Amino acid sequence: MCRKARVHFGLVRRQTKLCRTASQAMPHIARAAAQTVATCQNVFADRRWNCTSIEAAPNFTPDITTGTREQAYVYALSSAAVTYTIARACSSGALFHCSCASPPRDPPNGNFKWGGCGDNVRWGSQFGKQFTDCAEKRGARTQPRYSLLTEHLTTGRQAVGSSLVTQCKCHGVSGSCNIKTCWRALPTLAEIGERLKRKFAVATEVISRRVGAGRKLLPASSAMGLYNEDDLIYMTKSPDYCIRDARIGSLGTRGRLCNTTSQGYDSCEDMCCGRGYRTIRVEKVQRCKCKYHWCCYVQCETCRAWVDTHECN
């Protein structure tokens, strides 16, 4: 299976080796890939670029191979998803390589003690770095492309680590909560995807400049200021994605649904790029008037209604 994955899904040699030596982790890597697609498409569902092109992996289209904001987001989310799924797998006992995270070094704040089983982000990040970063090491480390992509992957892992929240469980007679046991856990991947989306919105444009004997990625404008290691960066301005153009990876927005009452990205004015839209009436069928019957089933009726949908010209 690892050899087939290398042939059909583009695994590099190091990834193929990890596939063999850490085979127990591979179903979680596959799950991370599926979650990346679902999360990206859900987060950008109301945008002209709605992450549809990610489904072509590993044969990515130019929108996510040319140093755009979209590439930055996809790479960061992919890296985050691997870290996330492995960290959760460790805490759930699904992997024999790792277990629960060590208790935080910070002293407990309040009437609780550290315990439970925290998500092992440290181990997930280490494994994720081994698996994802090696795919980009085929080029020279000094090349701008390598620096750009590894920056994205690092940002994704850091987004997972900074998303940890404290969760607690009460102990005591009749739920009195005399003692609380707390641990550090991850939110949903969708929340991490939204966090990265905010970074996408303020990504920094960079260019490769010669510094000393080598080259570094620096802000394209001095007015931008230096970017942090957890920021998203890009080298190529994104197309507007209004018209289908295979050369730049744009699928266009013709036929996309839009919202006539919205003022946001999903509005018919913005989504349809000023081309207008057509209204189509469709029949919507759904369950309704549901009632619980003792004991123990729910009985529903089927309701039908005609609703207007709007598609871009």
C-alpha positions in Angstrom: 0.0 0.0 0.0 2.9 2.4 0.7 4.4 1.7 -2.7 1.0 2.3 -4.3 0.6 5.6 -2.4 4.0 6.7 -3.7 3.0 6.0 -7.3 -0.6 7.3 -7.2 -0.5 10.0 -4.6 3.0 11.4 -5.0 4.6 10.4 -1.7 8.3 11.1 -1.7 10.8 8.5 -0.5 11.0 9.7 3.1 7.2 9.7 3.3 7.1 6.2 1.9 9.6 5.1 4.6 7.5 6.6 7.3 4.4 4.9 5.8 6.2 1.5 6.3 7.7 2.2 9.8 4.7 4.0 11.2 2.0 2.2 9.4 -0.4 2.6 12.3 -0.4 6.3 11.8 -1.3 6.2 8.1 -5.1 5.9 8.4 -4.9 9.1 10.5 -2.8 10.8 7.7 -5.5 9.8 5.2 -8.1 11.2 7.6 -6.2 14.4 7.8 -6.2 14.7 4.0 -10.0 14.2 3.9 -10.5 16.7 6.7 -8.3 19.3 4.9 -10.5 19.1 1.8 -13.8 19.3 3.8 -12.6 22.1 6.1 -11.1 24.2 3.3 -14.2 24.0 1.2 -16.5 24.7 4.1 -14.4 27.8 5.2 -14.3 29.2 1.7 -17.8 28.2 0.6 -18.9 31.8 0.3 -15.9 33.0 -1.7 -15.2 33.0 -5.5 -12.2 30.7 -4.8 -14.0 27.9 -2.9 -11.1 25.4 -2.6 -12.6 23.1 -5.3 -9.2 22.7 -6.9 -7.7 20.9 -3.9 -9.6 17.8 -5.0 -7.1 17.4 -7.9 -4.3 16.6 -5.4 -1.6 15.6 -5.9 -1.9 17.2 -9.4 -2.5 20.7 -8.1 -3.6 23.5 -10.4 -1.7 26.8 -10.6 -3.9 28.6 -8.0 -2.1 26.5 -5.3 1.3 26.0 -6.9 2.5 29.5 -7.8 3.0 31.1 -4.4 -0.5 32.6 -3.9 -2.4 33.3 -0.7 -4.5 30.2 -1.6 -1.5 28.0 -1.7 -0.4 29.4 1.7 -3.7 28.6 3.2 -3.9 25.0 1.7 -0.4 24.1 2.8 -0.9 25.6 6.3 -4.3 23.8 6.8 -2.8 20.5 5.5 0.0 20.7 8.0 -2.4 21.7 10.7 -4.7 18.7 9.9 -1.8 16.2 10.1 -0.7 17.6 13.5 -4.3 17.7 14.7 -5.3 14.2 13.8 -2.1 12.7 15.2 -2.4 14.7 18.4 -6.0 13.5 18.9 -5.0 9.9 18.0 -2.3 10.0 20.7 -4.8 11.1 23.4 -7.4 8.6 22.3 -5.0 5.6 22.6 -5.2 4.9 18.9 -1.4 4.9 18.4 1.2 2.9 20.4 3.9 5.4 19.5 2.5 8.0 21.8 0.1 8.7 24.6 -1.5 11.6 26.4 0.3 15.0 26.5 2.4 15.7 29.6 0.7 18.0 32.1 1.3 21.7 31.5 4.2 23.3 33.4 2.0 26.3 34.4 0.7 25.9 38.0 -3.0 25.3 38.2 -5.0 28.5 38.4 -8.0 28.0 40.7 -9.6 25.1 42.4 -8.4 22.4 40.0 -5.5 20.1 39.3 -3.9 19.0 36.1 -5.0 15.5 35.0 -7.0 13.8 32.4 -5.6 13.1 29.0 -4.5 16.1 27.0 -4.1 16.1 23.2 -0.5 15.4 22.4 0.2 18.4 20.1 4.0 18.1 20.7 4.2 14.6 19.3 1.7 15.4 16.6 3.8 18.4 15.5 7.0 16.4 15.5 5.5 13.6 13.4 3.7 16.1 11.2 7.0 17.9 10.5 8.7 14.6 9.5 5.9 13.7 7.2 5.0 17.0 5.5 8.2 19.0 5.3 10.2 16.2 3.7 8.1 16.6 0.5 9.5 20.0 0.0 13.2 19.1 0.6 13.6 18.0 -3.0 14.7 21.5 -3.9 17.6 23.4 -2.5 17.1 24.9 1.0 18.3 28.2 -0.3 15.6 28.5 -3.0 12.7 30.9 -2.2 10.2 28.2 -3.0 11.5 26.0 -0.2 11.4 28.9 2.3 7.9 29.9 1.3 6.4 26.4 1.6 8.1 25.5 4.8 6.9 28.8 6.3 3.3 27.7 5.4 3.7 24.3 7.0 5.2 25.8 10.2 2.4 28.3 10.4 -0.1 25.4 10.3 1.5 23.6 13.1 1.7 26.7 15.2 -2.0 27.4 14.6 -2.8 24.0 16.2 -0.5 24.6 19.2 -2.0 28.0 19.9 -5.5 26.7 19.7 -5.2 24.5 22.8 -7.9 25.3 25.4 -8.4 24.1 29.0 -11.1 21.5 29.5 -12.2 20.3 32.9 -14.2 17.6 34.6 -15.8 17.8 38.0 -15.5 15.3 40.8 -17.5 15.2 44.0 -20.6 13.9 45.6 -23.8 14.6 43.5 -21.8 16.8 41.1 -20.7 19.2 43.8 -17.4 19.8 41.9 -15.3 19.8 45.0 -12.4 18.9 42.8 -11.8 19.7 39.1 -9.4 17.8 36.9 -8.3 19.8 33.8 -6.3 19.1 30.7 -5.4 20.9 27.5 -7.4 19.9 24.5 -7.9 21.0 20.9 -11.1 22.6 19.5 -12.5 21.3 16.2 -10.4 21.5 13.0 -13.0 23.9 11.6 -12.1 26.4 14.3 -8.4 26.1 13.4 -9.4 26.5 9.8 -11.2 29.8 10.6 -8.1 31.0 12.6 -6.0 30.4 9.5 -8.6 32.1 7.3 -8.1 35.3 9.4 -4.3 35.0 8.7 -5.2 34.5 5.0 -7.0 37.8 5.0 -3.9 39.7 6.2 -1.2 37.7 4.5 2.0 39.5 3.7 3.3 39.8 0.2 7.0 39.0 0.0 9.8 39.0 -2.6 13.1 37.2 -2.7 16.0 39.6 -1.9 19.7 39.0 -1.8 21.0 39.3 1.8 24.7 38.7 2.1 25.7 35.6 0.4 22.2 34.2 0.2 18.6 35.2 -0.4 15.7 35.8 2.0 12.0 36.4 1.7 11.3 40.0 2.8 8.1 42.1 2.6 7.5 43.5 -0.9 6.9 46.9 0.6 8.7 48.5 3.5 5.3 49.8 4.7 4.2 46.3 5.5 6.8 45.7 8.2 8.4 42.4 9.0 6.1 39.4 9.2 6.1 36.9 12.1 6.8 33.2 11.8 3.1 32.4 12.4 1.9 34.7 9.6 0.9 33.6 6.1 3.0 35.0 3.2 2.7 34.9 -0.6 4.8 35.9 -3.6 2.1 35.9 -6.4 -1.0 38.0 -6.4 -4.2 36.0 -6.7 -6.5 36.2 -9.8 -10.0 37.4 -9.2 -11.4 33.9 -10.1 -14.3 35.5 -12.0 -13.7 33.7 -15.3 -12.6 30.1 -16.0 -8.9 30.1 -16.9 -6.9 26.9 -16.7 -3.6 28.8 -17.0 -4.0 30.3 -13.5 -6.2 27.6 -12.0 -9.4 29.7 -12.0 -12.7 27.7 -12.3 -14.7 30.9 -12.6 -18.0 31.6 -10.9 -20.5 30.8 -13.6 -23.3 28.6 -12.2 -22.3 29.3 -8.6 -25.1 30.0 -6.1 -25.3 33.6 -4.7 -27.3 35.4 -2.1 -29.4 38.4 -3.2 -29.8 39.7 0.3 -26.1 39.6 1.3 -23.6 42.4 1.3 -20.6 40.0 1.8 -18.5 37.7 -0.4 -21.5 35.5 -1.3 -23.6 38.4 -2.6 -24.7 38.1 -6.2 -22.9 41.3 -7.0 -19.6 40.1 -5.7 -19.9 36.4 -6.5 -21.1 37.0 -10.1 -18.5 39.7 -10.8 -21.1 42.1 -12.1 -22.3 39.6 -14.8 -25.8 39.3 -13.2 -27.6 36.1 -12.2 -30.7 34.0 -13.0 -33.3 32.9 -10.5 -34.5 29.3 -10.5 -37.4 28.0 -8.5 -36.7 24.5 -7.0 -38.8 22.2 -4.8 -37.3 21.6 -1.3 -38.3 18.4 0.5 -37.5 18.0 4.2 -38.8 16.3 7.3 -41.1 18.4 9.5 -43.6 18.3 12.3 -41.7 15.6 14.1 -43.2 14.1 17.2 -41.7 11.8 19.8 -43.8 8.8 20.7 -43.4 6.9 24.0 -41.6 4.6 23.7 -39.4 5.1 21.7 -39.5 6.5 18.2 -39.8 9.8 16.3 -42.5 10.2 13.6 -42.2 13.0 11.1 -44.1 14.3 8.1 -42.7 15.2 4.8 -43.0 18.9 3.9 -42.5 20.4 0.4 -41.9 24.0 -0.4 -40.8 26.0 -3.4 -37.8 28.2 -2.9 -35.9 30.6 -5.2 -32.2 30.0 -5.8 -29.9 32.3 -7.7 -27.1 31.3 -10.0 -24.4 33.4 -11.5 -24.4 34.1 -15.3 
